[in-house]
Amino acid sequence: MINKQAKQNALKEFPVSVNLKLAALWSSFMFLYIYVDYLHLYMPNSLEDMLAGKVFVFDVSQAFLLASLVSVTIPALMIFLSVAMSANLNRWINIVVAIIYIPYTLFNLAGEAWIHMVFGALVEVAILLLIIRYAWKWPRLVVN
């Protein structure tokens, strides 16, 4: 009787497709990516540097702001593209984009890196490695 009751109350798990897992990972990456930059604003002298037109060693210009927006747009689009692209294309684009973003994420630690930035970068890299792993191990159809 207890076994039957336990089976009736057991939660049913539904398989989640690889592309939905990838979209969820890119979403998590985006939240961290944005919040690490947002929390940077609370660091001493951050706002003064912004008002002076400087970000790290870079002058704020239209080109800098465009490059910054592109760097955020790519992973933001990966959320949708991971769901919309065909499996083969999806697999390779996820692998390539994640590989490119690992050194880019670590570059953001150049200069004065506070512990929240290091933590964020480590989690972001872990997410990117998971993206690569899921995309690499994407199940293939067996054709007889």
N, C-alpha and C positions, 0 to 999 in steps of 0.2 A: 504493500500500500504506500509506503514512504517513497519507494523508487518511482512509482507511477506519479505521485504528487510532485516529486522533484522534477521529473521529465516535463510535466505540464507547466511548471513554473520557470523552467529554464529559458533564458533569453535566446532568441534565435538570432544567429549571425548571418548576415548577407554578404556574399563576396563583393569586394569593391574592386572595380577595374583599375588597371595600372594608370590609365590616363587621369582618373579621378584622384588617385593618390598623388600623382605628379602635380595636379592643379592645387591640391591641398598643401603640398610642400612649398610650391611657389607662393601661395598666399601667406604661409607662415614666414617665409623668407622676406616678403614685402613688408609685413608688419614690423619685423625686427629692423630691417633696412631703414625704414622711415623713422621708427622710434629712436634708434641710436643717433640719427642725425638731429632729431628733435631734442633729445636730452642733451646733446652737445651745446645747445643754446644756453643751458644753465651753467656751463663752465665759465669761470672767471675770464674776462676780457673777450669772450666770444662775440658778444654784441658790438663791442667797440671795434673789433676787427671787421665785422660785417659792415658797420657804418663807415669804416675807412676804405671799404671796397676790397678787402682781402679775405681769402679763404685759404688757410695754411700758407703756402708760398705763392698762391695764384691770385692774380688780379681778377676781380669780378668784372666780366665783360659779357657781351651778348653771346660770344662763342662759348665762354665758360658755362653760362647758364643753360645754353642749348645742350652742351655735352652732359651737364648734370641731369637735365630732364631726360635725355636719351638713356642715360645709365639707369634711370628709374623706370622708364617706359618699357624697356626690354623685358625685365622680369615681370612687370605688371601684365604685359601681353602674353607672357608664357602661361599665366593662369588660364586664359581663354584658349590659347593655342594647344595646350596640353589636352584639352577636351575636344577640340575641333579638328585637329590634324589626323591624317591617316597614321596607323600604327608605325609603319616603317619610317616615315618622315618625322613623326613625333619622337621616336626613339633617338634618332641622330641629332635632331635639333636640341632636345633636352640635354643630351650628353655634351655637345659642343658649347652651348650657352653656359651650362653649369661649370664646365672646365674653365671657360674664360672668366667667370665671375669669382672663382676661388682666389687667384692672385689679385684681382681688383679689390676684393673684400679685404685681403690682408694689407694691400697698399694703403687702405684707409686708416690703418694703425700708425702710419708714418707720422712723425712729429710727436706731439704730446698725446699719448694714449692713456686715458684713464681706465680704471678697472671695468667700468660699464661698457666701454668700447671694446675692450679685449674679450669680455664675456659675450657681447653681441656678435663679434666677429667669429669666435669659436663656435657658437651655435649656428650662425649663418653658414660657416664652412661645413659643419656636420649636416645641415639640411641639404647643401649642394652635393655632398658626397652621397647622401641618401637618394637624391634625384638621379645621380649618375648610376647608382646601384640598381634602382628600380627600372630605369630605362635600359640599362645593359642587360638585365635579366628578364626583360619583357618576353612573355611566353610566345613561342612561334607555332604556327599551324603546321601540323604534320600532314603532308600530302602523300598519299599512297600511289 
